[in-house]
């Protein structure tokens, strides 16, 4: 396989590899690349849903998303769908999948099934590189903090998505909740320090006044979204992206109104996060 950095600090493109038929040796190589980059892009794949599932099972244990509808034949595959008539898309703000769980997801494998001719890119951010570039004083301020992550404000009965035209695609209002994680974690494979907060699900620094908390979080968020830590991936038929939820953010652009987009996502189970 060939590996090329996608941008200076954000992802890598893996070519000359078919995920459906890769060998055990190639799987080991891919694990090492995933630990190094945390974000892998693949082109010209022809993964059927069954092959998508088999690849995911080779890499880790699958967890079911609480809120997304699944495909009819494969209940472990979630549909990330936007119809032509819909205005709102799922994941249209910076976030990390499943940070609201006590044991957050390790990774997500997204396969393009139907993409608009123009638009629909996914943006990513590297939270390890962003942490490394923080000023020393700010690193010291956040060193021992914990943050509260939640899904209630998005998926709950009065959550943001429930008030949009996505509401019919979602379920699980009775499964909302909160979790608390360290603001800075040690990545279990790479050993790097990672800034583990995100705009979509982190609601407050534990034990802090809400206004003071928002001031710090907004400062961290503004730092992460600088161009040197982010990249934008354009989807084509046959594209697959595999990202590490413990060290990346992502955001789905909503710039293709009047066109449909369908992606299939499998989420892999992680482990308890360790404070740096």
C-alpha positions as CSV (number, residue, x, y, z in Angstrom):
1,X,0.0,0.0,0.0
2,X,1.0,3.6,-0.5
3,X,0.5,6.3,2.1
4,X,0.6,10.1,1.4
5,X,-0.1,12.8,4.0
6,X,-3.4,14.5,3.1
7,X,-2.2,17.8,4.7
8,X,0.6,18.8,7.1
9,X,-1.3,17.9,10.3
10,X,-4.5,16.3,9.1
11,X,-4.9,12.7,7.8
12,X,-3.3,10.5,5.3
13,X,-4.5,8.9,2.0
14,X,-4.0,5.2,1.7
15,X,-3.9,3.8,-1.9
16,X,-3.2,0.5,-3.6
17,X,-5.3,-1.3,-0.9
18,X,-8.7,-2.9,-1.1
19,X,-10.3,-3.0,2.3
20,X,-12.5,-5.9,1.3
21,X,-9.7,-8.2,0.5
22,X,-6.7,-7.0,2.5
23,X,-4.4,-9.6,4.1
24,X,-3.7,-9.9,7.8
25,X,-0.3,-8.3,7.3
26,X,-1.9,-5.3,5.6
27,X,-4.4,-5.1,8.5
28,X,-1.4,-4.8,10.9
29,X,0.1,-2.1,8.8
30,X,-3.3,-0.3,8.7
31,X,-3.5,-0.4,12.5
32,X,-0.1,1.3,12.8
33,X,-1.2,4.0,10.3
34,X,-4.4,4.6,12.2
35,X,-2.5,5.1,15.4
36,X,0.0,7.4,13.7
37,X,-2.5,9.6,11.7
38,X,-5.8,9.1,13.4
39,X,-7.5,9.8,10.1
40,X,-7.3,7.7,7.0
41,X,-8.8,8.3,3.5
42,X,-9.4,5.7,0.9
43,X,-10.5,6.1,-2.7
44,X,-11.9,3.6,-5.3
45,X,-13.2,1.1,-2.8
46,X,-16.2,-1.1,-3.8
47,X,-17.4,-2.1,-0.3
48,X,-20.7,-3.8,-0.1
49,X,-22.5,-3.4,3.2
50,X,-21.5,-6.9,4.1
51,X,-17.8,-6.2,3.3
52,X,-18.1,-2.9,5.3
53,X,-19.2,-4.9,8.3
54,X,-16.5,-7.6,7.9
55,X,-13.8,-4.9,7.7
56,X,-15.1,-3.3,10.8
57,X,-15.2,-6.6,12.7
58,X,-11.6,-7.3,11.7
59,X,-10.5,-4.0,13.3
60,X,-12.6,-3.9,16.5
61,X,-15.9,-4.4,18.3
62,X,-18.9,-2.6,16.8
63,X,-21.2,-0.5,18.9
64,X,-24.7,0.6,17.8
65,X,-25.5,4.3,17.7
66,X,-28.4,5.2,20.0
67,X,-30.1,7.7,17.7
68,X,-29.5,7.0,14.0
69,X,-31.7,4.7,12.0
70,X,-29.9,1.7,10.6
71,X,-30.0,-0.1,7.2
72,X,-32.8,-2.7,6.8
73,X,-30.4,-5.6,6.3
74,X,-27.5,-4.6,8.6
75,X,-28.6,-3.2,12.0
76,X,-25.0,-2.5,12.9
77,X,-24.7,0.0,10.0
78,X,-26.1,3.5,10.7
79,X,-27.5,5.6,7.9
80,X,-26.3,9.2,7.7
81,X,-28.9,10.5,5.3
82,X,-30.1,13.8,3.9
83,X,-33.0,13.8,1.4
84,X,-33.3,16.4,-1.4
85,X,-36.1,18.2,0.5
86,X,-34.4,18.4,3.8
87,X,-32.6,21.6,5.0
88,X,-30.8,20.3,8.0
89,X,-28.0,17.7,8.0
90,X,-26.7,15.4,10.7
91,X,-23.3,16.4,12.0
92,X,-23.3,19.9,10.7
93,X,-21.2,21.3,13.5
94,X,-17.8,20.4,14.8
95,X,-18.0,17.3,17.1
96,X,-16.6,14.0,18.1
97,X,-18.8,10.9,17.9
98,X,-20.0,9.4,21.1
99,X,-18.0,11.6,23.5
100,X,-21.3,11.7,25.5
101,X,-20.8,8.0,26.4
102,X,-19.0,6.8,29.5
103,X,-16.7,4.7,27.3
104,X,-16.5,6.8,24.1
105,X,-16.1,5.3,20.6
106,X,-12.7,4.4,19.3
107,X,-13.4,5.1,15.6
108,X,-15.9,5.6,12.9
109,X,-15.8,4.1,9.4
110,X,-17.9,6.1,6.9
111,X,-18.6,4.8,3.4
112,X,-20.1,7.0,0.6
113,X,-23.3,5.5,-0.9
114,X,-24.8,8.5,-2.6
115,X,-23.0,11.9,-2.8
116,X,-24.0,15.2,-4.4
117,X,-22.2,16.3,-7.5
118,X,-21.0,19.4,-5.8
119,X,-20.5,20.0,-2.0
120,X,-21.0,17.7,0.9
121,X,-17.3,17.7,2.0
122,X,-16.4,16.6,5.5
123,X,-14.0,18.7,7.5
124,X,-11.6,17.2,10.1
125,X,-9.4,18.6,12.8
126,X,-6.3,17.0,14.5
127,X,-6.7,17.3,18.3
128,X,-3.2,16.0,19.1
129,X,-1.5,18.6,16.9
130,X,-3.7,21.3,18.3
131,X,-2.8,20.4,21.8
132,X,0.9,20.4,21.0
133,X,0.6,23.9,19.7
134,X,-1.1,25.3,22.8
135,X,0.8,28.0,24.8
136,X,2.5,26.5,27.9
137,X,0.3,28.6,30.2
138,X,-2.9,27.3,28.6
139,X,-1.6,23.7,28.9
140,X,-1.0,24.2,32.6
141,X,-4.5,25.7,33.1
142,X,-6.3,22.7,31.5
143,X,-3.9,20.0,32.8
144,X,-6.2,18.6,35.6
145,X,-9.6,19.6,34.4
146,X,-12.5,17.4,33.5
147,X,-15.4,18.3,31.2
148,X,-19.1,17.3,31.0
149,X,-20.2,15.9,27.6
150,X,-23.9,15.5,26.7
151,X,-26.3,14.5,23.9
152,X,-29.5,15.8,25.5
153,X,-29.4,19.2,23.9
154,X,-29.2,17.5,20.4
155,X,-31.2,14.3,20.6
156,X,-33.5,14.9,23.6
157,X,-37.2,15.5,23.4
158,X,-36.6,19.3,23.1
159,X,-33.2,19.0,21.5
160,X,-31.9,20.8,18.5
161,X,-32.4,18.0,16.0
162,X,-35.9,17.3,17.3
163,X,-36.9,20.8,16.2
164,X,-35.7,20.3,12.6
165,X,-36.7,18.3,9.5
166,X,-34.4,15.5,10.7
167,X,-36.7,14.5,13.5
168,X,-38.3,11.6,11.7
169,X,-34.9,10.0,11.1
170,X,-33.9,9.9,14.7
171,X,-34.9,7.7,17.7
172,X,-33.7,7.0,21.2
173,X,-35.0,10.1,23.1
174,X,-35.1,7.9,26.2
175,X,-31.4,7.1,26.0
176,X,-29.9,10.6,26.3
177,X,-27.4,11.4,29.0
178,X,-24.1,12.8,30.1
179,X,-20.5,11.6,30.7
180,X,-17.4,13.3,32.2
181,X,-13.9,12.9,30.7
182,X,-10.5,14.5,31.2
183,X,-9.9,17.6,29.1
184,X,-6.5,16.3,28.2
185,X,-6.1,12.6,27.6
186,X,-3.3,10.2,26.6
187,X,-4.0,8.5,23.4
188,X,-3.9,4.7,24.1
189,X,-2.1,3.8,21.0
190,X,0.1,6.7,20.0
191,X,0.9,7.9,23.5
192,X,0.3,11.6,22.5
193,X,-1.5,14.1,24.6
194,X,-4.8,15.0,23.0
195,X,-7.3,17.9,23.7
196,X,-10.5,16.0,24.4
197,X,-13.3,18.6,24.2
198,X,-15.6,19.4,21.3
199,X,-18.2,22.1,20.4
200,X,-21.0,19.6,19.7
201,X,-21.1,17.6,22.9
202,X,-18.9,19.3,25.6
203,X,-21.2,21.5,27.6
204,X,-19.2,22.6,30.6
205,X,-15.9,22.3,32.6
206,X,-16.8,20.2,35.6
207,X,-17.2,22.3,38.8
208,X,-16.8,25.7,37.0
209,X,-19.2,28.5,36.6
210,X,-21.0,28.2,33.2
211,X,-19.8,31.6,31.9
212,X,-16.2,31.0,33.0
213,X,-16.4,27.5,31.5
214,X,-17.7,28.8,28.1
215,X,-14.9,31.3,27.9
216,X,-12.2,28.7,28.3
217,X,-13.9,26.2,25.9
218,X,-14.4,28.9,23.2
219,X,-10.8,29.8,23.5
220,X,-9.8,26.2,23.0
221,X,-12.2,25.7,20.1
222,X,-10.9,28.9,18.3
223,X,-7.4,27.4,18.6
224,X,-8.4,24.0,17.1
225,X,-10.1,25.3,14.0
226,X,-7.1,27.2,12.7
227,X,-6.1,26.0,9.2
228,X,-2.9,24.3,10.2
229,X,-4.9,21.7,12.2
230,X,-7.8,21.1,9.8
231,X,-8.6,19.7,6.4
232,X,-11.5,19.1,4.1
233,X,-12.3,15.8,2.3
234,X,-14.3,15.7,-0.9
235,X,-16.4,12.6,-1.3
236,X,-16.5,10.6,-4.5
237,X,-18.2,7.3,-5.3
238,X,-16.1,4.6,-3.7
239,X,-14.7,6.9,-1.0
240,X,-14.2,5.6,2.6
241,X,-13.0,7.5,5.6
242,X,-11.8,6.0,8.9
243,X,-11.2,8.4,11.8
244,X,-10.2,8.1,15.4
245,X,-12.8,9.8,17.6
246,X,-10.3,10.1,20.4
247,X,-8.1,12.6,18.6
248,X,-10.2,14.2,15.8
249,X,-13.2,16.4,15.3
250,X,-15.3,16.3,12.1
251,X,-18.0,18.5,10.6
252,X,-20.3,17.6,7.6
253,X,-20.7,20.6,5.2
254,X,-24.4,21.4,4.5
255,X,-23.8,23.1,1.1
256,X,-25.8,20.9,-1.3
257,X,-29.4,21.9,-0.8
258,X,-31.8,20.2,-3.2
259,X,-29.5,17.2,-3.5
260,X,-29.5,13.9,-1.6
261,X,-26.6,12.4,0.3
262,X,-26.4,9.0,1.9
263,X,-23.5,7.6,3.9
264,X,-23.1,4.3,5.8
265,X,-21.4,4.5,9.2
266,X,-20.1,1.8,11.5
267,X,-18.8,2.8,14.9
268,X,-16.1,0.9,16.8
269,X,-16.0,0.5,20.6
270,X,-13.3,2.3,22.6
271,X,-12.0,2.2,26.2
272,X,-12.1,4.4,29.2
273,X,-10.1,7.5,28.6
274,X,-6.9,8.2,30.7
275,X,-6.0,11.6,31.8
276,X,-2.6,12.9,30.7
